[in-house]
Structure formats: structure tokens, C-alpha cells
Amino acid sequence: MIFKQPNDLYGRISTIADAPTHVNMTFDDVEEYLFNTGQISKEGYFKTAKHWLERYTFDTESAIDLVNNNNMTEQEIKDWKIKIGY
């Protein structure tokens, strides 16, 4: 799940681990990630990161609701929230 952080950058949460995998990503970082993971391509339905983000970007609250302490301590979660500007 890619979400828009309060600091206007992007983050990614693993829906498998319920933990963040990326923080403070620029648009270019997101574009590279989406291309490298095959989620955007010249031949595919989503040809641009902008198009993909318009459809699939989640809000910060949704990301925070997903993160839990199965794979992170409470302190790590607090630190992560500070990093994303929450």
C-alpha cells in the first residue's frame, strides 16, 4: 500500500507484514518502485506513476491503521510516525 504522508512525500506499507517498508519517497522514488515492480509499464494499463497514484494512493490514517506491533515495537511505530510527519 502506498500512501501520502503528512509531509507531502510518500510511504509504503507491506500488507503482508503490516509494517512500513519505505518512508519519505519522492514522486520519482515511487515511479521507480512502480516500474521496477511491474505495476506501471509502457504496455500495461497504468503507463504513468501519476495515473497509478490517482487510483491507488491511500491516506495517512489508513496506513497508520494497518501498522501494528506484530513486527514492530511500540517505540518503532512512534519513531516511524515522527519520520512521516504525523
For each residue, the residues with C-beta under 8 A, 3 or more apart:
1: 12 13 15 58 62 63 66
2: 10 11 12 25 30 53 56 57 58
3: 10 11 12 13 57 58 59 60 62 63
4: 8 10 57 58 59 60
5: 8 9 10 11 23 24 60 84 85 86
6: 60 84 85 86
7: 24 84 85
8: 4 5
9: 5 23 24 25 26 84
10: 2 3 4 5 22 24 25 26 27 29 30 53 57
11: 2 3 5 20 22 23 24 25 63 84
12: 1 2 3 20 21 22 25 33
13: 1 3 18 19 20 21 63 66 67
14: 17 18 19 20 21
15: 1 18 66
16:
17: 14 21 70 71
18: 13 14 15 66 67 68 70 71
19: 13 14 67 70 71 72
20: 11 12 13 14 23 63 67 80
21: 12 13 14 17
22: 10 11 12 25 29 33
23: 5 9 11 20 80 83 84
24: 5 7 9 10 11 83 84
25: 2 9 10 11 12 22 29 30 33
26: 9 10 29 30
27: 10 30 31 49
28: 31 32
29: 10 22 25 26 32 33
30: 2 10 25 26 27 33 34 49 53
31: 27 28 34 35 40 48 49
32: 28 29 35 36
33: 12 22 25 29 30 36 37
34: 30 31 37 39 40 46 49 52
35: 31 32 38 39 40 41 49
36: 32 33
37: 33 34
38: 35 41 44
39: 34 35 44 46 52
40: 31 34 35 44 46 47 48 49 51 52
41: 35 38 44 46 47
42: 47
43:
44: 38 39 40 41 47
45:
46: 34 39 40 41 51 52 55
47: 40 41 42 44 51
48: 31 40 51 52
49: 27 30 31 34 35 40 52 53
50: 53 54
51: 40 46 47 48 54 55
52: 34 39 40 46 48 49 55 56
53: 2 10 30 49 50 56 57
54: 50 51 57
55: 46 51 52
56: 2 52 53
57: 2 3 4 10 53 54
58: 1 2 3 4 62 63
59: 3 4 62 63
60: 3 4 5 6 63 64 84 86
61: 64 65
62: 1 3 58 59 65 66
63: 1 3 11 13 20 58 59 60 66 67
64: 60 61 67 81 86
65: 61 62
66: 1 13 15 18 62 63
67: 13 18 19 20 63 64 72 77 80
68: 18 71 72
69: 72 73 74 77
70: 17 18 19
71: 17 18 19 68
72: 19 67 68 69 76 77 80
73: 69 76 77
74: 69 77 78
75: 78 79
76: 72 73 79 80
77: 67 69 72 73 74 80 81
78: 74 75 81 82
79: 75 76 82 83
80: 20 23 67 72 76 77 83 84
81: 64 77 78 84 86
82: 78 79 85 86
83: 23 24 79 80
84: 5 6 7 9 11 23 24 60 80 81
85: 5 6 7 82
86: 5 6 60 64 81 82
